[in-house]
Amino acid sequence: MPLSPAVVNTGFALPRSPATPLSPDYALATGGRYLFWLDIGRLVAESIERTPMMLPPGLPTGAVLTVALFLCARRNWHRSGPCRRAAHVAYERNGLRVVPTVPCGQ
């Protein structure tokens, strides 16, 4: 049985409509609240990836991927380094599942 495509898609959505991805051309407002989304599968038109990338071939089911976001909301972040948040997800042939982890900085 052929495997489904494993294109990595990322983007943003508004909290009031989390299932509706924002256009990659949508300007995020300073101080605005957004949801970050990650999808692995077929190419999603609203993905913010400029160059679509595939997962490496032969990635085993259950492989844990780290998703790290670097937030620049703090003043003078360039002096202290950006605030980082990370999550781990496990790659499954039928989708992704969140792996419980300790938040960054703890």
PyMOL commands that set and color helices and strands:
alter all, ss='L'
color gray80, all
select helices_A, chain A and resi 77-80
alter helices_A, ss='H'
color red, helices_A
select strands_A, chain A and resi 7-14+17-21+35-41+53-54+64-71+83-92+95-99
alter strands_A, ss='S'
color yellow, strands_A
deselect
rebuild
show_as cartoon
